[in-house]
């Protein structure tokens, strides 16, 4: 990170500035997003929805149009859709009647099946500035979260978020078939 910048809670802002352009007052904040357990929870909830709809006989392309606000996950998890899009894991559907509808991309299914996906991305004014070469897997993100929760408990502190129970069902093997069978037919 250059010397003239300071990182705060995933944000990078020029040192000494208030985070706004002195000329036009536009935001000068850059955001560093790191793939975490909430991204994993979002994609697993979306994928379960897709699988349920396919079992009911729906075509994969239609089933992959998931209305995220109606998923049975926390509000914080639902709010990770934009960040997940910056990682290339999901894409927002556009058009009439598609408010809140997102689809999992090939990279998203790769992540679900345990393959490496980007772990860090820098965004400025809602545009990707830099894609880092760092990679991680969803099982690694799950493991990091579980270790953080257990470390907090060992220090006799209440963890801020404990999603271990929500993650019990996630197994990468469950998503090999859906990712492989529908190769090339994501949207």
C-alpha positions in Angstrom: 0.0 0.0 0.0 1.5 3.4 -0.9 2.7 5.6 2.0 0.1 8.3 1.3 -2.8 5.9 2.1 -4.3 4.5 5.3 -6.5 1.4 5.4 -9.7 1.5 7.6 -12.2 -1.3 7.7 -11.7 -2.4 4.2 -11.5 1.2 2.9 -8.4 3.0 1.7 -8.4 6.8 1.7 -5.6 9.3 1.0 -3.9 10.4 4.2 -5.0 13.8 5.4 -8.0 14.0 3.1 -11.6 13.7 4.3 -12.4 11.2 1.6 -13.8 13.6 -0.9 -12.5 15.4 -3.9 -11.6 19.0 -3.0 -13.0 20.1 -6.4 -16.2 18.2 -6.9 -16.8 16.6 -3.5 -17.0 13.1 -5.1 -16.0 10.2 -3.0 -12.4 9.3 -3.0 -12.8 6.1 -1.0 -11.3 2.9 -2.4 -12.7 -0.4 -1.0 -10.8 -3.6 -0.5 -13.1 -6.5 -0.4 -12.0 -9.8 1.0 -13.9 -13.0 0.4 -15.4 -14.2 3.7 -17.9 -16.5 5.2 -20.9 -14.3 4.3 -20.0 -14.7 0.6 -20.0 -18.5 1.1 -23.3 -18.4 2.9 -24.9 -16.3 0.1 -23.8 -18.6 -2.6 -24.7 -21.8 -0.8 -28.2 -20.4 -0.1 -28.6 -19.4 -3.8 -27.3 -22.8 -4.9 -29.7 -24.6 -2.6 -32.6 -22.6 -4.1 -31.4 -23.5 -7.6 -31.2 -27.1 -6.7 -34.7 -27.1 -5.2 -36.2 -25.5 -8.3 -34.5 -27.9 -10.6 -35.8 -30.9 -8.5 -39.3 -29.4 -9.2 -38.6 -29.7 -12.9 -37.4 -26.2 -13.7 -34.8 -25.7 -16.4 -31.3 -24.7 -15.1 -31.2 -21.3 -16.7 -34.6 -20.3 -15.2 -33.7 -21.9 -11.8 -30.5 -19.9 -11.7 -32.5 -16.7 -11.5 -32.6 -16.3 -7.7 -34.6 -13.6 -5.9 -32.0 -12.9 -3.2 -34.4 -10.9 -0.9 -36.5 -14.0 -0.4 -33.7 -16.3 0.6 -33.8 -17.6 4.2 -30.5 -15.9 5.3 -29.5 -12.9 7.3 -29.8 -9.3 6.0 -26.0 -9.0 6.2 -25.6 -12.1 3.9 -28.1 -10.8 1.4 -26.2 -7.5 1.3 -23.0 -9.3 0.0 -24.4 -9.6 -3.5 -22.6 -6.5 -4.9 -19.3 -7.6 -3.3 -19.8 -11.2 -4.7 -20.4 -9.6 -8.1 -17.0 -7.8 -7.8 -15.4 -11.2 -7.3 -17.2 -12.5 -10.3 -19.3 -15.1 -8.3 -22.7 -13.7 -9.2 -24.3 -11.4 -11.7 -27.3 -9.2 -11.4 -30.1 -9.8 -13.9 -31.4 -6.7 -15.6 -34.7 -6.0 -17.2 -38.4 -5.7 -16.2 -39.3 -7.9 -13.2 -35.7 -8.7 -12.2 -35.4 -6.5 -9.1 -33.3 -8.4 -6.6 -32.7 -11.3 -9.0 -29.1 -12.6 -9.2 -27.5 -15.6 -11.0 -24.5 -17.6 -9.9 -21.7 -17.5 -12.5 -19.3 -20.3 -13.5 -16.8 -18.9 -11.1 -19.4 -19.0 -8.4 -20.0 -22.7 -9.0 -16.3 -23.2 -9.1 -16.1 -21.7 -5.6 -19.0 -23.8 -4.4 -17.2 -27.0 -5.6 -14.1 -26.0 -3.7 -12.0 -24.6 -6.5 -9.9 -21.5 -5.9 -11.5 -18.1 -6.6 -10.2 -14.5 -6.1 -9.9 -13.6 -2.5 -9.2 -9.8 -2.7 -10.4 -7.1 -5.0 -10.0 -3.3 -4.9 -13.0 -1.1 -6.0 -13.2 2.6 -6.6 -16.5 4.3 -7.4 -18.2 0.9 -8.0 -15.6 -0.1 -10.6 -12.9 -2.7 -10.1 -9.5 -1.1 -9.9 -7.4 -4.1 -9.2 -7.8 -7.8 -9.1 -5.2 -9.3 -6.9 -3.7 -12.7 -7.7 -4.5 -14.0 -4.2 -6.8 -17.0 -4.3 -8.8 -18.9 -1.7 -11.5 -21.6 -1.6 -14.8 -21.6 0.1 -13.7 -24.4 2.5 -10.7 -22.2 3.5 -13.1 -19.2 4.1 -15.3 -21.6 6.2 -12.2 -22.8 8.2 -10.9 -19.2 8.8 -14.3 -18.2 10.2 -14.5 -21.3 12.5 -11.0 -20.7 13.8 -11.8 -17.1 14.5 -14.9 -18.0 16.4 -13.1 -20.7 18.4 -10.2 -18.3 19.2 -12.7 -15.7 20.5 -14.4 -18.4 22.7 -11.0 -19.5 24.0 -10.3 -15.9 25.1 -13.7 -16.0 26.9 -15.1 -13.4 24.5 -18.4 -13.5 22.6 -17.7 -13.7 18.9 -19.4 -10.9 16.9 -20.7 -13.4 14.4 -20.9 -17.2 14.7 -22.0 -18.9 11.5 -20.6 -22.3 12.3 -24.1 -23.8 12.5 -25.1 -22.3 9.2 -22.0 -23.7 7.5 -22.5 -27.3 8.8 -24.4 -28.3 5.6 -21.8 -26.9 3.2 -19.8 -29.6 1.5 -17.9 -28.9 -1.8 -18.8 -32.4 -3.1 -22.5 -31.5 -3.2 -21.8 -28.9 -5.9 -19.6 -30.8 -8.3 -22.6 -32.2 -10.3 -24.5 -29.0 -10.7 -21.4 -27.1 -11.8 -20.3 -29.7 -14.2 -23.6 -30.8 -15.8 -24.6 -27.3 -16.7 -21.2 -26.1 -18.0 -21.8 -23.2 -20.5 -25.5 -22.8 -19.6 -25.3 -20.4 -16.7 -27.5 -17.7 -18.1 
